[in-house]
């Protein structure tokens, strides 16, 4: 039976799951938020309460009141005074307002959760809306192969709020991301897939509302099928679908960042808005022997109970809906280790991971895990099923440390550039499984990585205690912005070095939006609450150093046009192919094979890759790297055809007359081809 509100020509069928409900009351509201009708669902089959309401049409606002036990000490939280969202609602309307009435217990005193709150929450919570029957999108997907994929992570609101080509009414909205000039810029940059931070309906945390702040990132979901209302104008769902259509029309993929690991209801003292009041023990993990307290493996107050089949159904149904009816091309799963958690820890064979991976309706979509959560044993990099790619934080940390000059990291850097075979190959997974990045929404921007050594999160209102304390960053002698010309040139080169490393590495690169023109968050490395100019992209950066943006664009396109940078299998010396072979060698500054004992000391080396085809055809590239502050001379193999420099972060680098010696400046990287 399909859950949610399913309209037909003569009415709407409603269905909601609750194993603990004694009665389920369906309430209708007018557009002003006034309750105008109620109806008790008359059928219950295996915990699914359902009924058909003749004459109910698309556009009808509704919610549920769950009549059943309220015994918080036993984890039972039914309270019919609280209006519940439909977990399957395709559209949500109205603002969530923090008020004592949104709690199912008398809130505000020191008594704890002991007394039932009978105040009606309906005036302070959003309502579900009946939508027209689901239809498949009319556009074709780009279907970018994994080996060609380049992710571009951005936030719908932050990306468009200050974009000069976006009209005021569309700023911060799906319509802004649909803008032709916005998409033309992204397309010209050369990336293939836009990874959007959460667009599913979410609420602002209580402590943020008290400070006059808002949740900017969106990882506080309360509607797993509904788009965020503030991202639309009059019809958020239609505008979301139109945005996806426009992005596809530009030849780009849409990847949605989704957070199925927790919900916006928070810990046991949080509001009662959706799952808590419907069936608390089904949807949330609770402490053994103490069901009043939630397990908090997410650090966000609650943990979704992915062991329960109805929860797994909700997650898969949500993914399929966005795939089939909205048309997205893949998903990045926030704190994805939670999706594989049993009561005794993570398992790569967890039923939810298996069901997502095996569902035929999701078979051609990209699946990307953030392979960790804050709970016990939550760090699971390299431990996801074969179809999945994973954010590789080892890549980020190694590349940052290597370029800032930390000792003994040449070997680790070579491993990361090789596609992190030490992490993924043992499980039979290809290089694309490693999603390489040097920055993401979570942490410093690239500009701030070379400008700040300390976090500056005072604007978050948590006394600068939040966010990462170890950023592997460097300010090069001055914290924050600088007017020193030499320091600025060094910072610029280091940004270019890290991005060049990113696009020259095997695996799947991800670029954080704004890094291509030096966007800053003023040293804030946890801008989740900064729905303001701190978190929004400052597009004036394009005018400050347009040549830097051009260089980043050159890097992206160089990767796209160079097959040896996008190999689908791991190579350890050589790899036979159908029409030849590919060889990989690591060589030292003298042009000789690098010895094991050299890796711990040297800061300069070359990655040499050669592809031999049928007959005498051959192509080769050399990636020359020097993280030392002094110049080095690197010797390359003698070849029949001369080497040419395709890219260098050192403007002074030049191939010498003998055609096999490269003078590479301090802290620089170059790509040579023949």
C-alpha positions as CSV (number, residue, x, y, z in Angstrom):
1,X,0.0,0.0,0.0
2,X,1.4,3.4,-1.0
3,X,1.9,5.6,2.1
4,X,1.1,9.3,2.1
5,X,-1.7,11.2,0.2
6,X,-2.5,9.7,-3.2
7,X,-5.0,11.7,-5.2
8,X,-7.2,10.3,-8.0
9,X,-10.0,11.7,-10.1
10,X,-12.6,11.5,-7.4
11,X,-10.7,11.9,-4.1
12,X,-7.5,11.2,-2.2
13,X,-6.3,8.1,-0.4
14,X,-4.4,8.7,2.9
15,X,-2.2,6.2,4.6
16,X,0.2,6.5,7.5
17,X,2.2,3.9,9.5
18,X,2.0,3.8,13.3
19,X,2.2,0.6,15.2
20,X,1.3,2.3,18.5
21,X,-1.6,4.4,17.5
22,X,-5.1,3.6,18.9
23,X,-6.8,6.1,16.6
24,X,-5.5,8.3,13.8
25,X,-7.2,11.6,13.1
26,X,-6.8,13.3,9.7
27,X,-7.3,17.1,10.0
28,X,-7.9,19.5,7.1
29,X,-6.9,23.1,7.1
30,X,-7.7,26.1,5.0
31,X,-4.8,28.2,3.4
32,X,-4.9,30.5,6.5
33,X,-4.0,27.6,8.8
34,X,-7.5,27.2,10.4
35,X,-8.6,23.6,11.0
36,X,-11.9,23.2,9.1
37,X,-12.6,19.4,9.2
38,X,-11.5,16.2,10.8
39,X,-11.8,12.5,10.0
40,X,-10.8,9.4,11.9
41,X,-9.1,6.9,9.5
42,X,-11.3,3.8,9.5
43,X,-8.9,1.1,8.4
44,X,-5.7,-0.3,9.9
45,X,-3.7,-3.1,8.3
46,X,-0.4,-4.2,9.8
47,X,0.1,-0.8,11.4
48,X,-0.9,1.2,8.3
49,X,-3.9,3.5,9.0
50,X,-5.7,4.4,5.8
51,X,-8.9,5.7,4.2
52,X,-10.2,7.2,1.0
53,X,-11.7,10.7,1.2
54,X,-14.0,11.5,-1.7
55,X,-13.8,15.0,-3.1
56,X,-10.4,15.8,-1.6
57,X,-8.3,17.5,-4.2
58,X,-4.7,18.5,-4.8
59,X,-3.9,21.6,-2.8
60,X,-5.7,20.5,0.4
61,X,-3.7,21.3,3.5
62,X,-3.7,18.5,6.2
63,X,-2.0,16.9,9.1
64,X,-2.4,14.0,11.5
65,X,-3.2,13.7,15.2
66,X,-2.1,10.4,16.7
67,X,-4.2,9.1,19.6
68,X,-2.3,6.6,21.7
69,X,-0.1,6.1,24.7
70,X,1.9,8.9,26.1
71,X,4.5,7.3,28.5
72,X,7.8,9.0,27.9
73,X,9.6,6.8,30.3
74,X,8.7,3.8,28.0
75,X,9.5,5.8,24.8
76,X,5.8,6.3,23.9
77,X,5.1,9.9,22.8
78,X,1.6,10.0,21.2
79,X,-0.2,13.3,21.9
80,X,-3.2,14.3,19.8
81,X,-2.8,17.9,20.7
82,X,0.3,17.9,18.4
83,X,-0.2,18.1,14.7
84,X,2.0,15.7,12.8
85,X,3.4,16.1,9.3
86,X,2.8,13.3,6.9
87,X,6.2,11.6,6.5
88,X,5.4,11.1,2.8
89,X,4.2,14.6,2.1
90,X,5.4,15.9,-1.3
91,X,4.9,19.5,-0.3
92,X,4.9,21.3,3.1
93,X,3.5,24.7,3.7
94,X,3.8,27.2,6.5
95,X,6.6,28.1,8.9
96,X,7.8,26.2,12.0
97,X,7.7,28.5,15.0
98,X,9.4,27.7,18.2
99,X,6.7,27.9,20.9
100,X,6.0,25.9,24.0
101,X,3.1,24.3,22.1
102,X,5.4,22.4,19.8
103,X,6.6,20.2,22.6
104,X,4.5,17.2,23.7
105,X,5.3,17.9,27.4
106,X,5.0,21.0,29.5
107,X,8.2,22.8,28.4
108,X,10.1,25.5,30.2
109,X,10.4,24.3,33.7
110,X,12.9,22.0,35.4
111,X,10.5,19.1,35.9
112,X,11.7,17.2,32.8
113,X,9.4,15.3,30.5
114,X,6.7,14.5,33.1
115,X,3.5,16.4,32.3
116,X,1.5,16.1,29.1
117,X,1.1,19.4,27.1
118,X,-2.4,19.8,25.9
119,X,-1.9,23.0,24.0
120,X,-2.6,22.7,20.2
121,X,0.6,22.9,18.2
122,X,-1.2,23.5,14.8
123,X,-0.8,27.3,14.7
124,X,3.0,26.9,15.1
125,X,3.9,24.0,12.7
126,X,3.7,23.6,8.9
127,X,1.0,21.5,7.2
128,X,1.3,18.8,4.6
129,X,-0.3,19.5,1.2
130,X,-2.0,17.0,-1.2
131,X,-0.1,17.2,-4.5
132,X,-1.1,16.2,-8.0
133,X,-0.3,12.6,-9.0
134,X,3.4,12.0,-9.5
135,X,4.7,12.2,-13.0
136,X,8.1,11.3,-14.5
137,X,10.3,14.2,-15.5
138,X,10.2,15.2,-19.2
139,X,14.0,15.6,-19.6
140,X,16.8,13.2,-20.3
141,X,19.6,12.6,-17.9
142,X,23.2,13.5,-18.9
143,X,24.4,10.0,-17.6
144,X,28.0,11.1,-17.0
145,X,30.3,8.0,-16.6
146,X,32.1,7.8,-13.3
147,X,35.5,8.1,-14.9
148,X,34.5,11.5,-16.4
149,X,32.7,12.8,-13.3
150,X,33.7,16.1,-11.6
151,X,31.6,17.2,-8.7
152,X,30.9,20.8,-7.8
153,X,29.5,21.2,-4.3
154,X,27.2,24.2,-3.7
155,X,24.3,25.5,-1.7
156,X,21.2,26.7,-3.5
157,X,20.8,29.7,-1.2
158,X,24.4,30.6,-0.7
159,X,25.3,30.2,-4.4
160,X,22.6,32.6,-5.7
161,X,22.0,35.1,-2.9
162,X,24.6,37.6,-4.3
163,X,24.9,36.4,-7.9
164,X,24.7,39.6,-10.1
165,X,22.7,37.8,-12.9
166,X,20.0,36.6,-10.6
167,X,16.9,38.8,-10.0
168,X,16.1,39.7,-6.4
169,X,13.0,37.6,-6.3
170,X,14.9,34.5,-7.4
171,X,17.9,34.9,-5.1
172,X,18.3,32.0,-2.6
173,X,15.7,30.0,-4.6
174,X,15.5,27.1,-7.0
175,X,14.8,29.7,-9.6
176,X,18.1,31.2,-9.0
177,X,19.9,27.9,-9.7
178,X,17.8,27.7,-12.9
179,X,19.2,31.0,-14.2
180,X,20.8,30.7,-17.6
181,X,23.9,32.8,-16.7
182,X,24.5,30.8,-13.6
183,X,24.4,27.5,-15.4
184,X,26.5,28.8,-18.3
185,X,29.2,29.7,-15.8
186,X,29.1,26.3,-14.2
187,X,29.1,24.6,-17.6
188,X,32.1,26.7,-18.8
189,X,34.0,25.8,-15.7
190,X,34.1,22.2,-16.9
191,X,32.5,20.4,-14.0
192,X,30.0,17.7,-14.8
193,X,27.8,17.3,-11.8
194,X,26.3,19.8,-9.3
195,X,26.2,18.4,-5.8
196,X,23.5,20.4,-4.0
197,X,23.5,20.6,-0.2
198,X,20.2,19.5,1.3
199,X,17.0,20.8,-0.3
200,X,14.6,18.5,1.6
201,X,12.4,20.4,4.1
202,X,14.3,21.3,7.3
203,X,13.8,23.5,10.4
204,X,16.1,25.9,12.3
205,X,17.5,24.6,15.6
206,X,16.1,26.1,18.8
207,X,19.4,27.6,19.9
208,X,19.8,29.3,16.5
209,X,16.3,30.8,16.6
210,X,17.0,32.2,20.0
211,X,20.0,34.0,18.6
212,X,18.2,35.3,15.5
213,X,20.2,32.8,13.3
214,X,19.0,30.2,10.8
215,X,20.1,26.9,9.6
216,X,22.0,27.5,6.4
217,X,23.3,24.1,5.4
218,X,20.0,22.2,5.8
219,X,21.1,19.1,7.7
220,X,18.0,19.2,10.0
221,X,15.4,17.4,7.9
222,X,11.7,17.1,8.8
223,X,10.4,16.2,5.3
224,X,12.1,13.5,3.3
225,X,9.9,13.9,0.2
226,X,9.2,17.7,0.3
227,X,11.4,20.5,-0.9
228,X,12.4,23.2,1.5
229,X,9.6,25.8,1.3
230,X,11.9,28.9,1.6
231,X,13.8,27.7,-1.5
232,X,10.6,28.3,-3.6
233,X,8.4,31.2,-4.3
234,X,4.8,30.1,-5.0
235,X,5.2,26.4,-5.9
236,X,8.5,24.9,-4.4
237,X,8.0,21.4,-5.9
238,X,7.3,22.6,-9.4
239,X,10.3,25.0,-9.1
240,X,12.5,22.2,-7.9
241,X,11.6,20.1,-10.9
242,X,12.1,23.0,-13.2
243,X,15.5,23.6,-11.7
244,X,16.5,20.0,-12.3
245,X,15.2,20.3,-15.9
246,X,17.3,23.4,-16.5
247,X,20.4,21.9,-15.1
248,X,20.0,18.8,-17.2
249,X,19.3,21.0,-20.3
250,X,22.8,22.5,-19.6
251,X,24.3,19.0,-19.8
252,X,25.0,18.8,-16.0
253,X,24.0,16.2,-13.5
254,X,22.1,16.9,-10.2
255,X,23.4,15.1,-7.1
256,X,21.3,15.7,-3.9
257,X,22.9,15.7,-0.5
258,X,20.5,13.9,1.8
259,X,20.5,13.4,5.6
260,X,18.6,10.2,6.6
261,X,20.7,9.7,9.7
262,X,18.7,12.0,12.0
263,X,15.8,14.4,12.0
264,X,15.1,17.9,13.1
265,X,13.1,16.7,16.2
266,X,16.4,16.6,18.1
267,X,16.9,14.8,21.4
268,X,14.2,13.5,23.7
269,X,13.4,17.1,24.9
270,X,12.9,18.3,21.3
271,X,9.7,19.3,19.5
272,X,7.0,16.8,18.5
273,X,6.5,17.5,14.8
274,X,6.6,14.2,12.8
275,X,8.1,10.9,13.8
276,X,8.2,11.3,17.6
277,X,4.4,11.7,17.9
278,X,3.6,9.1,15.2
279,X,5.7,6.1,16.4
280,X,8.7,7.1,18.4
281,X,10.2,3.7,19.0
282,X,9.9,2.7,15.3
283,X,11.8,5.7,13.9
284,X,14.5,6.4,16.6
285,X,17.2,4.4,18.3
286,X,16.9,4.4,22.1
287,X,19.2,3.4,24.8
288,X,18.8,-0.3,25.8
289,X,16.9,-0.5,29.1
290,X,16.1,3.2,29.0
291,X,13.8,4.0,26.0
292,X,13.2,7.6,27.2
293,X,16.7,8.5,26.0
294,X,17.8,8.6,22.4
295,X,21.1,7.1,21.2
296,X,23.0,10.0,19.7
297,X,25.4,8.6,17.2
298,X,25.0,11.6,14.9
299,X,25.8,14.4,17.4
300,X,22.5,16.0,16.5
301,X,20.3,14.6,19.3
302,X,18.8,11.5,17.7
303,X,19.7,8.6,15.4
304,X,17.2,7.2,12.9
305,X,16.5,3.5,13.5
306,X,17.6,2.0,10.2
307,X,17.1,-1.6,11.5
308,X,13.3,-1.2,11.3
309,X,11.8,-2.3,8.0
310,X,9.4,0.7,7.9
311,X,12.3,3.1,8.3
312,X,14.2,1.4,5.5
313,X,11.1,1.6,3.3
314,X,10.8,5.3,4.0
315,X,14.4,5.9,3.0
316,X,14.2,3.9,-0.2
317,X,10.8,5.3,-1.2
318,X,12.2,8.8,-0.7
319,X,15.3,8.1,-2.9
320,X,13.1,6.5,-5.6
321,X,10.8,9.5,-5.5
322,X,13.5,12.0,-6.1
323,X,15.0,9.8,-8.8
324,X,11.9,8.9,-10.7
325,X,9.7,12.0,-10.1
326,X,12.1,14.8,-9.7
327,X,14.8,13.4,-12.0
328,X,18.0,13.7,-9.9
329,X,21.1,11.7,-10.9
330,X,22.4,10.6,-7.6
331,X,22.8,11.1,-3.8
332,X,25.4,12.0,-1.3
333,X,24.5,10.5,2.1
334,X,25.4,12.6,5.1
335,X,26.8,10.6,8.0
336,X,26.2,7.5,6.0
337,X,27.7,5.1,8.6
338,X,24.3,5.5,10.4
339,X,22.6,3.8,7.5
340,X,24.7,0.7,8.2
341,X,24.3,0.6,11.9
342,X,22.8,-2.3,13.9
343,X,22.6,-2.1,17.7
344,X,26.1,-3.6,17.9
345,X,27.7,-1.4,15.3
346,X,28.3,-0.8,11.6
347,X,27.9,-3.6,9.0
348,X,28.6,-3.3,5.2
349,X,25.9,-5.9,4.8
350,X,23.3,-3.9,6.6
351,X,19.8,-4.4,4.9
352,X,19.4,-0.7,4.2
353,X,22.7,-0.5,2.3
354,X,21.8,-3.7,0.5
355,X,18.3,-2.4,-0.4
356,X,19.6,0.9,-1.7
357,X,22.3,-0.8,-3.8
358,X,20.0,-3.5,-5.2
359,X,16.9,-1.4,-6.0
360,X,16.5,-1.5,-9.8
361,X,15.0,1.9,-9.8
362,X,18.2,3.4,-8.4
363,X,20.5,1.1,-10.5
364,X,22.0,3.8,-12.7
365,X,22.3,6.6,-10.1
366,X,25.5,7.7,-8.3
367,X,25.7,6.8,-4.6
368,X,28.2,8.7,-2.5
369,X,28.8,8.1,1.2
370,X,30.1,10.4,3.8
371,X,31.7,7.3,5.5
372,X,31.7,8.4,9.1
373,X,29.5,9.4,12.0
374,X,30.5,10.6,15.6
375,X,29.3,7.4,17.2
376,X,31.4,4.4,18.4
377,X,33.1,2.8,15.4
378,X,31.6,5.4,13.1
379,X,34.7,6.0,10.9
380,X,34.2,3.6,8.0
381,X,36.2,5.0,5.1
382,X,36.7,2.2,2.5
383,X,34.0,0.0,4.0
384,X,31.0,0.7,1.9
385,X,29.5,-1.7,-0.7
386,X,30.9,-1.9,-4.3
387,X,28.5,0.5,-6.0
388,X,29.3,3.3,-3.6
389,X,31.8,6.1,-3.8
390,X,33.0,7.8,-0.6
391,X,34.2,11.2,0.5
392,X,37.9,10.6,1.2
393,X,39.0,12.8,4.1
394,X,42.4,11.1,4.1
395,X,43.0,12.7,0.7
396,X,42.0,16.2,2.0
397,X,44.2,16.0,5.1
398,X,47.2,14.5,3.3
399,X,47.2,17.1,0.5
400,X,46.8,20.0,2.9
401,X,49.6,18.8,5.1
402,X,52.0,18.0,2.2
403,X,51.7,21.4,0.6
404,X,52.0,23.3,3.9
405,X,55.4,21.5,4.2
406,X,54.8,18.8,6.8
407,X,57.6,16.2,6.9
408,X,57.5,12.7,5.5
409,X,54.3,12.9,3.5
410,X,55.6,12.3,-0.1
411,X,54.7,8.6,0.1
412,X,51.2,9.3,1.5
413,X,50.6,12.0,-1.2
414,X,51.6,9.5,-3.9
415,X,49.1,7.0,-2.5
416,X,46.3,9.6,-2.5
417,X,47.2,10.7,-6.1
418,X,47.2,7.1,-7.1
419,X,43.5,6.9,-6.1
420,X,43.9,5.6,-2.5
421,X,44.3,2.0,-3.6
422,X,45.4,1.3,0.0
423,X,41.8,2.2,1.1
424,X,39.6,0.9,-1.7
425,X,41.3,-1.7,-3.9
426,X,41.3,-4.4,-1.3
427,X,37.5,-4.5,-1.4
428,X,37.5,-4.8,-5.2
429,X,36.5,-1.2,-5.8
430,X,37.9,1.0,-8.6
431,X,39.6,4.4,-8.3
432,X,36.3,6.3,-8.8
433,X,35.3,5.1,-5.3
434,X,37.6,7.8,-3.9
435,X,35.9,11.2,-4.0
436,X,38.9,13.4,-3.6
437,X,38.5,16.9,-2.2
438,X,40.7,19.5,-0.4
439,X,37.7,21.5,0.8
440,X,34.0,21.1,1.3
441,X,31.1,23.0,2.9
442,X,32.3,21.6,6.2
443,X,35.5,23.4,7.1
444,X,37.6,26.2,5.7
445,X,37.2,27.4,2.1
446,X,40.4,27.1,0.0
447,X,41.1,30.8,0.5
448,X,40.8,30.4,4.3
449,X,42.9,27.2,4.3
450,X,45.9,29.4,3.3
451,X,44.9,32.4,5.3
452,X,43.9,31.1,8.8
453,X,45.4,28.7,11.2
454,X,42.7,29.1,13.8
455,X,38.9,28.9,13.4
456,X,37.0,32.1,13.8
457,X,33.4,31.0,14.5
458,X,32.4,33.6,17.0
459,X,29.4,34.5,14.8
460,X,27.9,31.1,15.5
461,X,27.2,32.1,19.1
462,X,29.0,29.1,20.7
463,X,32.1,30.9,22.0
464,X,34.2,29.6,19.1
465,X,34.0,26.1,20.5
466,X,32.3,24.5,17.5
467,X,33.8,23.4,14.2
468,X,37.1,21.5,13.5
469,X,40.0,22.4,15.8
470,X,42.5,20.7,13.5
471,X,42.3,22.1,10.0
472,X,45.8,21.4,8.6
473,X,45.9,25.0,7.4
474,X,48.6,27.6,7.3
475,X,48.5,31.4,7.3
476,X,52.1,31.9,6.1
477,X,52.9,34.4,8.8
478,X,49.8,36.5,9.2
479,X,46.4,35.4,10.5
480,X,43.6,36.4,8.1
481,X,43.6,38.9,5.3
482,X,46.9,40.5,4.3
483,X,48.3,43.3,2.2
484,X,51.7,41.8,1.9
485,X,52.3,41.2,-1.8
486,X,54.7,38.3,-1.4
487,X,52.5,36.6,1.1
488,X,49.5,36.9,-1.2
489,X,51.4,35.5,-4.1
490,X,52.5,32.5,-2.0
491,X,48.9,31.9,-0.8
492,X,47.7,32.1,-4.3
493,X,50.2,29.5,-5.5
494,X,49.4,27.2,-2.7
495,X,45.7,27.3,-3.6
496,X,46.6,26.5,-7.2
497,X,48.9,23.7,-6.1
498,X,46.2,22.0,-4.1
499,X,43.7,22.3,-6.9
500,X,46.2,21.0,-9.5
501,X,46.9,18.0,-7.2
502,X,43.1,17.4,-7.0
503,X,42.6,17.4,-10.7
504,X,45.7,15.4,-11.5
505,X,44.8,12.6,-9.1
506,X,43.1,9.3,-10.0
507,X,39.7,9.1,-8.5
508,X,36.7,11.5,-8.6
509,X,37.5,15.1,-7.9
510,X,35.1,17.5,-6.0
511,X,35.5,21.2,-6.2
512,X,33.9,23.5,-3.6
513,X,31.9,26.3,-5.2
514,X,33.7,29.6,-4.9
515,X,37.2,28.1,-4.5
516,X,37.8,28.8,-8.1
517,X,37.8,32.6,-7.3
518,X,38.9,32.7,-3.7
519,X,35.7,32.9,-1.8
520,X,36.1,33.4,2.0
521,X,34.0,32.8,5.1
522,X,36.3,35.1,7.1
523,X,37.9,32.1,8.9
524,X,34.6,30.5,9.9
525,X,35.0,26.7,9.4
526,X,31.5,25.8,10.5
527,X,29.2,28.2,8.7
528,X,26.1,26.1,9.2
529,X,24.3,29.0,10.9
530,X,25.5,31.8,8.6
531,X,22.6,32.4,6.2
532,X,24.2,35.8,5.6
533,X,27.2,37.2,3.7
534,X,29.6,35.0,5.7
535,X,28.0,31.9,4.2
536,X,26.9,33.3,0.8
537,X,29.3,33.3,-2.1
538,X,30.8,36.8,-2.8
539,X,30.9,36.9,-6.6
540,X,33.0,40.1,-6.7
541,X,35.9,37.6,-6.2
542,X,35.7,36.9,-9.9
543,X,36.9,40.4,-10.7
544,X,39.7,40.5,-8.2
545,X,41.8,37.8,-9.9
546,X,40.2,36.6,-13.1
547,X,43.4,34.8,-14.2
548,X,43.1,32.5,-11.2
549,X,39.6,31.4,-12.3
550,X,40.9,30.9,-15.8
551,X,43.7,28.7,-14.4
552,X,41.2,26.6,-12.4
553,X,39.1,26.2,-15.5
554,X,42.2,25.1,-17.5
555,X,42.9,22.4,-14.8
556,X,39.3,21.1,-15.0
557,X,39.4,20.9,-18.8
558,X,42.9,19.5,-18.8
559,X,41.6,16.6,-16.7
560,X,38.6,16.1,-19.0
561,X,40.8,16.0,-22.1
562,X,43.6,13.8,-20.7
563,X,42.6,10.1,-20.6
564,X,45.6,9.1,-18.4
565,X,44.2,11.3,-15.6
566,X,40.9,9.3,-15.6
567,X,41.9,5.6,-15.5
568,X,39.2,3.1,-14.5
569,X,41.5,0.6,-12.8
570,X,44.4,0.7,-10.4
571,X,47.9,0.4,-11.9
572,X,50.8,-0.9,-10.0
573,X,53.6,-0.8,-12.6
574,X,51.6,-1.7,-15.7
575,X,48.1,-2.6,-16.7
576,X,47.4,-4.5,-20.0
577,X,44.5,-3.1,-22.0
578,X,42.6,-4.4,-25.1
579,X,44.9,-2.6,-27.5
580,X,48.1,-2.0,-25.5
581,X,49.2,-1.2,-22.0
582,X,49.4,1.6,-19.4
583,X,52.5,1.9,-17.2
584,X,53.0,4.0,-14.1
585,X,56.4,4.9,-12.5
586,X,57.4,7.1,-9.6
587,X,60.8,8.7,-10.2
588,X,63.1,10.9,-8.2
589,X,64.7,14.2,-9.1
590,X,67.5,12.3,-11.0
591,X,65.0,10.6,-13.2
592,X,65.5,7.2,-11.6
593,X,62.8,4.9,-10.0
594,X,62.2,6.2,-6.6
595,X,63.6,4.0,-3.8
596,X,61.5,3.1,-0.7
597,X,63.8,4.9,1.6
598,X,63.5,8.1,-0.3
599,X,59.8,8.6,0.3
600,X,60.1,9.6,3.9
601,X,62.6,12.4,3.2
602,X,62.0,13.9,-0.2
603,X,59.5,16.6,-1.0
604,X,59.9,16.5,-4.8
605,X,59.0,13.6,-7.1
606,X,57.5,12.9,-10.5
607,X,54.6,10.6,-11.4
608,X,55.3,9.3,-14.9
609,X,52.4,7.6,-16.9
610,X,52.8,6.0,-20.3
611,X,50.1,4.6,-22.5
612,X,51.1,2.3,-25.4
613,X,48.6,1.5,-28.1
614,X,48.6,-0.7,-31.1
615,X,51.6,-0.3,-33.4
616,X,54.0,2.5,-32.4
617,X,51.4,4.8,-30.9
618,X,52.3,6.1,-27.4
619,X,51.2,9.0,-25.1
620,X,52.8,10.0,-21.8
621,X,52.4,12.5,-19.0
622,X,54.6,13.5,-16.1
623,X,53.3,15.2,-13.0
624,X,56.3,17.0,-11.4
625,X,55.8,18.0,-7.7
626,X,57.9,20.1,-5.4
627,X,56.5,21.0,-1.9
628,X,59.9,22.3,-0.7
629,X,60.3,26.1,-0.6
630,X,63.4,26.0,-2.8
631,X,63.6,25.2,-6.5
632,X,64.6,21.8,-7.7
633,X,65.7,20.3,-11.0
634,X,63.8,17.2,-12.2
635,X,65.1,14.9,-14.9
636,X,62.6,13.1,-17.2
637,X,63.2,10.1,-19.5
638,X,64.6,10.7,-22.9
639,X,61.9,10.5,-25.6
640,X,61.7,10.6,-29.3
641,X,59.2,13.5,-29.0
642,X,59.8,16.5,-26.8
643,X,58.0,17.1,-23.5
644,X,55.7,20.2,-23.3
645,X,54.4,21.9,-20.2
646,X,50.6,21.8,-20.2
647,X,50.3,23.4,-16.8
648,X,52.5,24.9,-14.1
649,X,51.7,26.7,-10.9
650,X,55.2,28.3,-11.2
651,X,55.2,30.9,-13.9
652,X,59.0,30.7,-14.2
653,X,59.1,26.9,-14.8
654,X,60.4,26.0,-18.2
655,X,61.7,22.9,-20.0
656,X,65.5,23.2,-20.7
657,X,67.1,22.9,-24.1
658,X,68.0,19.2,-23.6
659,X,64.3,18.5,-23.5
660,X,64.4,16.3,-20.4
661,X,65.2,18.6,-17.5
662,X,62.7,20.7,-15.7
663,X,63.6,23.6,-13.4
664,X,60.6,23.6,-11.0
665,X,60.2,26.4,-8.5
666,X,59.7,26.0,-4.8
667,X,56.1,25.0,-3.8
668,X,54.9,24.2,-7.3
669,X,53.5,21.5,-9.5
670,X,53.6,21.0,-13.3
671,X,52.0,18.7,-15.8
672,X,54.0,17.8,-18.8
673,X,52.8,15.8,-21.9
674,X,54.2,14.4,-25.0
